[in-house]
């Protein structure tokens, strides 16, 4: 008999059982909702036999592992449809990804989005046929022969690269077979709704020296409402694309002369400087000291840190006086050198050292994306040196700092805790102490978090913060990482209360993550309509006719004297046209002046959020703007 322990702790016994059998026994409704199962923490197909005593969790689409199983099956349906339609096409890989799936194809000819309607129609036929997905396993030699007979050279390469003891499994539905570890839905008919989204080039195995394949992206959901909501979000995301808005609002440019190296324009620099000034003020309040380390440092430093050996392909290098140097890809080693410039005492701890450091990394041209993925960016790093006993309190302080920053911008966020991976350094005792400190800090602050077992850095556990923007997308920005590696590599020490030398613990942490990427997120989050305190131009004064220019400039001067960023539009254009342009520029306050306003020493005010405010005295509108600015109202 096989004992199955369910999530509620109840135990059921069976002679022979699958997860689907258990679901059906509980209720047919539940069975219809389930897409996969987690058996002893491994996600499997509902129809796979469970042969030993196990814990079982039945997964719906929205459960972790549910959507990926559902979408991976959809990727097989896509591959089947392409095979039917195009015949002589070689299959590469087709995984599920966040919010969807893709499949890579080697085809003579080019896919275009015009082909999607035909491919989707064929996919619907395969779904309607409701083919059962059957798993079978072959020995290595037979598996290679099987794929060779089908002219699937990419699959043969994948098999050859599998470990000797790896099970080589295939999934078959109808006349279609694919090399795959699974899991999958029971049958093709379980896919309710899907949509193909785009096509792009992709090098085989991400290697630019290998053949360029064609990658078709798609998504699928358990019901039409979910798909409709997601497609709406994609359309909204297109409107909010920071590359488009950044150009229209004159914030930044990516030029041919500097691919991946952004040019910040005057208005973009205003936003950037506000963010950096805010960062500095809040960090000074919390006892941080700011440093600046060189952009180019000796190869010896990067060898000591381990970057030269493990990260060199992503670094820009230069020779100076016949010696090798590198442009820094990270700020950490420089901060370690600053720490080493004098002997430290435990009485100085926690020692909080921050840096807005410009770093450079060689990203492949195909991965570059506006400000989201660039080759140079500014990280708002801080390195906090402390004793082991101070970890918990210091992590709480950083959590509070990050929380305050994100609330100011109106972001919700989710938190993940990543624990010790298989390959790691440091003692079991220190890892346990460090991970417990992170858990306790999160629990003390009452923060819900997901645990990613074994997903920490090799040098320590970490907490990651994922921002949720106004259309539901998430962005990983803030992080808190405990480090047991660099203090060892750089032989860092401090004098303890016992008068002896000890090794400090280091926290690496960022709040924005990267200033450039955070600006991109803000542009998309606000759809370019920055809150007043962040807006490059906070007020635009519009004249009805040229005779009103003098009064408009008087209003402008009064606002400028009070620290308000203001421009005057005195062009010889109709007032309706000027108002439309100011709205398109996402100006928070539009002040119109004409004969009536001059006579009453007033302005006709419009607020971007509220609408028409009517006639107001210059003093009243100024006080309103100052208050909103100071309170950082979103």
N, C-alpha and C positions, 0 to 999 in steps of 0.2 A: 504494500500500500504506500502511496505517496501522500505526505502531509503538506497541505498548502496553508500557510499563515497569511491572512489578509491584513490590510492596513489597520483595521479596527481591532486587531489582535485575535480574532476568531480563527479557529483551525478547522479545516475540512480534509477528509481523507478520500482518496480515489485509487482505483486499480490502475487506470490509465486516464490521463487528463491533459487538456490544453487550456490555455487562459480563456479561450472562447467558451469552452465547456463550463468553466466556473462562472463566467459572466452570464451565460444563458440560465444557469441554475439560480442565480440571484434574481434576474429578471430579463425578459426579452428586450425591454426598453433600454436597459443598460447595455446589453450586447450590441444593440444598434448604434449606440453612441460611442462605443469603444473602437479605437483604431490600432492599438498595440498594447503591449504589456511590459511591465518591468519585473523581471524575475531575478531575485538576489542582486538587485541594482543593475542588471543588464537588460536593455530594451530588446524584446524579441517579437516576432509575429504572433498574432493571436492563435494561429493554428499550429504553432510549433509545439511538439509534445514536451511536457515537463516530466523528467524521468527521476528526479530525486526530491527529497524534502526541500521546500523552498518558501521564501517570502514572495508574495505576489501583489503587485499594484496594477490595477486596470487603468489604462491611459485613454483619456479622451483627447480630442484634437488640441485643446488648449493646454493640456498637461505637458510638462517637459518630456520630450521624446515622442509625443503624439504627432505634432505638426510635421516634424522631420520625417517620420515614417510615412505619413500621408503624402508628403510632397516628393519623397524619393520614389514612391510608386508612380506618381504622376510623371516623373522624369523618364521612367521606363516606358510609360505609355507614349510619351513624346518620341522616344527613340524608335519604338515600334512603328509609329505613324510615318516617321521620316524614312525608315527602311522600306515600308510599303510603297511610298510615293516616289522615292529616288533610287531605290534598288542598290546600285553600286556605291554605297557610302560606308565608310569605316567608322565604328563607334570608339570613342575614347572614354571619357568618364561623365557621370551624370548625378552629382550629389544634390542633396537638399542644402539650402543655405538660409540665412536669416530672411524670413518673409517670402521664400520661394525656392526655386531650384534652377538648375541649368543642365544642358547636355552639350558636350563638345563633339563635333563631327568633322571628318575629313571627307570632303566632297569636291569633285571636279565641277566647278561652277560656284556661284555665290548665292547665299540665302539673302532675302530682303524681307522687310516687314510686310510687303505685299504678298509674300508666300504664307503668311500666318493663317489667313482665313482658310486656305486649303488644308494646311497641316492640322488646324484645330478641328475641322470637319472630320478628318480621318481619326483624330484622337477620340472624338465623340462616338464614332462607330465602334472603336475598340472598347470604350467604356460601356456602351449599350450591349455589346456581346457578353459582357460580364465574365471574362476569362478568369479562371482560377490561377493564382500565382503559386506555382509548385517549385519547391526547392529541391535540388539534388546536388550530390557531391561526387567529384571525380578525383582519382589519383593524379599527381602532377603530370606524368607523361601523357595520360589520356586527355587531361584538360588542355594541354598545349596542342595536341593533335586535333582535338575538337575545335578549338579556336582557329587553328591554321586552316582546317577544312572549310571554315566559314569566312576565311580571308580577313580575320580580325587581328591584324598585326599588333595593334595597341594593347589588346587584351593579352596577347602572348607575352608582350614585354612586362605587363603588370604581373602576370603569373610567375615569370622568371624572377621577379624581384621580391616575391613573397618569401618569408622564412620557410625553411625546410619542413618545419612541423605545423605550418599553417594549414587549416582546412580550406580547400579550394571549392567554393560553392557557386552554384548558378541558380538563377530563377527563370522559369519558363511560364509564359502565358500565351495561349494560342500557338502560333507558329514562330513566336519570338523568344529568343534566349539571350540572357546577358550574364556575364561574370559579375557576381555581386555577393557581398557578405550579408545583405539584408539589414534590418527587417523590412517587411512589406505588409500591405493590407491583404486581406484574404483573396480579393478578386478585384479586377479592374472596375467593376460596377460600383465599388464603394467610393470612388472619387465623384464627388457631387458637382463641383464647379471649378473651373480653371481659366487661365488667360495667359497667352504668350505675350511677352512684353517688349523684348528687344533682341537684337543680334549684334555680336561684336567678335572681333578677332581675339584669339587666345593661344599663346604658344603652348605646345605640348609640354606638360609638366612645368609650365612657367619658365621654361628655358629659352631665351631669345636665340640660341643657336639651333633650336629644333623647329620643326614645321609649325607654321601658323594654322590653327584650326578655326572652325567657326562655332561660336558658342551662342546657343539660343537660350535666353532667359525666360522664365515663366513663373507663375505663382498659382496656387490652388488653395481652396478653403472648404470647410465642412458645409457651409451654406452660402447662398447667394448674397445675403445681407453683408456677411463678412467680406466677401470679394468686392461688393459694390463700395463698401466703406474704404477698403484698401485702395481701390482704383481712384476714388475721389482724393484720397491722401496723396497719391502719386501725381495727380493733376495739380493739386495744391502745391506740392513740392516743386513742380516745374515753374509755377508762377513765382515761387519764393527763391529760386535758384540764386545763390549769392553771387555767382559769376555774372549773371545777367544784371542783377540789381546793383552789384558793385560797380559795374561800368556805367549804368544809367544814372546812379547817384553820385558818380565821380569819387568813389572811395579808394579804389585800387585798380591796378592793371597788371596782367601777366603778358609780357612782351616777348616777341621772337628773340630779341637780344638776350633774354634771361629766362629761358624756360624753367619753371619751377621756382624762380626767384622773384617774389612779388614786389611791385613798385607801389608804395603807399602815396596817394595823392593828398593834397591839403586837408580835404574833408575827412578822409580816412585816418589821417594822422591825429585829428581832433579826437576821434573815438578811441584810437589807440592810446593817446596820452591820458585821456580820462581814466581808462581802465588801469593803466600803470600807476597813475597818481593815486587812485583809489586803493590799489594793491599796497602801495608804499605806506599810506596813512594807516590802513588797518593792521599792517604788520608791525609798524612802530608801536602801535597801541599794545601789541601782544609780546613785546620784548624781542623782536627780531632785529638783527643787525644785517645791513646790506653790504655785499661785496661785489666786485667785478673782476672776473678772471679773464686772462688773454684768450683770444680766439684761436691762436696757433700755438701749439706746444710740442715739445720734443717727442720723437718716437719712443724714447726711453720711458716717458710717463705712460704712454698708451700700452707699452709692453707690460709695465708694472700693473696697470689696471686690468689687463686682459683683453682690451679692445683690439690691439694690433693683431692678435692671434684669432680672435673670434668675430671681429666686426669690420675688418679692414676693407672688405669689398664695398661697404657702405660709407667709407670715409674718403674725404678728399685729402690728398697728400701733396707735399711740396718739399723741394730740397733747398736748404739755406746753408751757405758756407760748407757745402759738401756733406751736410748732415740731414737726415730725414726728419721731417716734422709733419704734423697732421692738423687740419682744421677740426676743432672739437665737434664731435657728434653728440656729446653729452657734457653737462657741467660738473658732474660729480667728482672726477679726478682733481680738477682745479680746486674745488672746495676742500678736498682732503689735504692738498698742499697748503692751503691757507691755515687749516687747523694745526698743521705740523710746525708752523712758524714759531710757536712757543710752547712751553710746558704748561699743561692745564691741570687745574685742581677740581675735585668733585664739587667744590663750593661754587664753581662757575656754572654747573649743570642745572637744568638743561640749557645748553648753549644753542641758540637758534640763529642760523645763518642763512639768509636768503639771497637769491641772485636772479635778476631778469637777464638771462644769458642767451645770446644768439648762438644757435648751433646749426651745423650743416650736415646733411646726410644725402648720399647719392641714391635717389629713388629712380627706378626705371621710368622712362618717359611715359609709358602706357599707364602708369599708376597715378600720375599727377592729376590733381583735380582742384582747380581754383586755389583757395586758401586752405582747403581741407587737407590736401596732401601736397606739400611743397618740399623744396630742397634746402631751404633755410627758414628757421622759425625761432621764436623767442619762447623759451620755457620759463615759467615762474617757479623755479626750483627753490626748495629750502632743504637744508640738511641740519638735522637736530641731533646733537651729541648728548648722550645721557647715560646714566647707570641703568642696569637691568630693572631695578626697583622703580624707576621713574617712567617706564614704558607706558603703563596703563593711563596714568594721569596725562601724559603728553599726547597720547593718541586721542583722548577725550578732548583736549584743547584743539587739536587739529580738526577733529570732527566738527566741533562747534564753529571753528573758523570757516570751514568749507560750507557748512549749513547756512551761515550768515551770508556768505557771498552769493550762494545760489538763490536764496530767498529774495535778495535785493533785485535780482534779474527776473524773478517770477518763475523760476524753474522748480518743478517737482523732480525727485530723483529716486533711483533705486540703488541698493548697496549690495555688493558681493564680497564675500570673504574667501580668499584662496589660500589653501593650506599646503603643507610640505609635499613637493613632487618626489618622484623616485630618485632622480639625480639631484642631490643637494649637498650643501656643506654645513658644518656646525653640528653640535651634539644634539642628541634626542632631547636632552633635558632643556637646552636653550630654545629649541624649536617649540617644545611643549609650553614653556613659559611665555614665549613670544606670542604664540597663537592664542593661548588663554587670555593674555593681556588684551589682544585685539577683540576677542569675543566679549570679554568683560566690559570693555569700553563701549562697544555697540549696545550691549544689554543695559548698561547704566543709562545710556541716552535713549533707551526705548526704541531703537531703530530696528525695523524688520530687515532681515538680510538673507541672501541665499548663499549657501556654502558651496564653493567649487573645490571639491576634494582633490588634492594633488596638483592644483593649478597655480600654486605660488611660484615666485621666482626661485632659482636654485639657491639664492643667498638669503631668503627669508619670506615669511607669509606677508600678505598684503590685503588692503581693503580698496576696492574700486568703486567709484561713484559714477552712475550712468544717468545723465540728464535726460529728462523727457521734454521735448519741445511742444509748441502749441498745436502741432498736428499729429502728435503721438509717437514721433520717432525718438529713438534713444541714442545718446552720444556719450561714449566713455571719456570723461575729462579728468576729474580729480582722482588722485590715488595716494594711499599711505602705504609705504613699503618699509618693512624692517630689514636691515642689512647687517649680516654677519661676515660679509665677504671683504668689502673695501677696508674696514678697520684692520682686518688681518693683513691684506695685501700691502697696505701703506704703513703697517706697524704703528697704528695710532694708540695712544695711551693717555692716561690721566693719573694723577696721584690721589689715591683714595684716603678715607679717614684713618686708615691704618698706616699711612705713610708709604705704602707700596704702590708700584705701578699696576694698573688694571687696563683692560681693553674696553673702550666705550661701545655702546650700542648706537647705531645710527638709524634715524628715520629719514628716508627720502620722501618728499611729498610735493605735489603740485596741486593747485586749485583750478586755474584756468586750463592747465595742461600745456597749451600753446596759445600765445596771444593771437596769432594769425587764425588758427582754427576756431578759437572761441569767438572771434569777430565774425567769422563765416556763420557759425551757429546762431549768433545773435541776429545777423541779417535775415536768416531764414526763419528764425523763431518769431521775429517781429514783422516779417515780410517787408523789411526795409524801413518800417515806420518806427524808428528808435524812440524810446521814451525821452521826454524833454531833457533830462539830465545828460543823456548820451548823444542827443541829436547834434550833428555838426553845425547846423543852422537852426536855432531855436525859434526865432521870430523872423518873419518877412513882412516888411512894411510896403504896401502897394499904393501907388498914387493913381488917382482917377485921371488927372491931367498934369501937364508939366508945371502949371502954376502952383501945384501942391508940393513940389519937390523940397522947397525950403523947410516947410513944416514937417515933412516926412523925415528929413535929415535931423531935425531937432529931436523928434521922437527917438530916432536911432541913437543919437548921442546920449540921450538920457538912459536908454537901455544899456548901452555899452558901458557907461560909468558905473552901472550896477552889476557888471559882470555877465550880462546876457549876450549871447552870440546872435547877432542880428544883421540882416542885409536889407537894402532898399531896392525895390524894383520900380525904377522911374522911366522905363522904356515907353516910347510913344505907341502903346498897344492898348486895346480895349481891356477894361477891368475884368470882364469875364474870362478872357484869355489868360490874364495874369493869375487869376485865382486858380484856374485849372492847372496851370504850370506849377504853382506853389503846392497844390494838393499832390500832384504827381511826384514832387520832390519830397513828399512826406513831411512838410514843415509843421511842427506842432502848433504854432500860433501864427495866424495870418491877420494883420492889422491893416485895414483899408482907411485911407484918409482922403477927404475932399473938402468942399466948401463948408458943409455942416460941421465936420469934425474940427476944422480950424476955428470956426466961430465958437464952438463949445469947448475948445481945448480938450478934445476927446479923440477916440479912435473907434472904428467899427470892428469889433473883435470876433474872430472865429477860432474855436479850439478843435483840433483834429479829432479828439475823442468825443467831445460833448456836442459839437456843432456850433451854431450861431449864438454868440453871447450878447449880441446887441451893442449899443453904444456904451462905452466905458471911459472914465477919465484915464489919462495916461498913468497916474499914480496908482489907481485901483488895478489896472491890468498888470502893471509892474509888480505890485505886491503879490498878486495871484501867481505870476510866473516865478517869482523868487521863492514863494512857499512850496510850489510844486517841485521846483528844482532842488531845494534843500531836502525835501522829504523823499526824493528819488521815487516819485510816484510812477508806477508802471501804467 
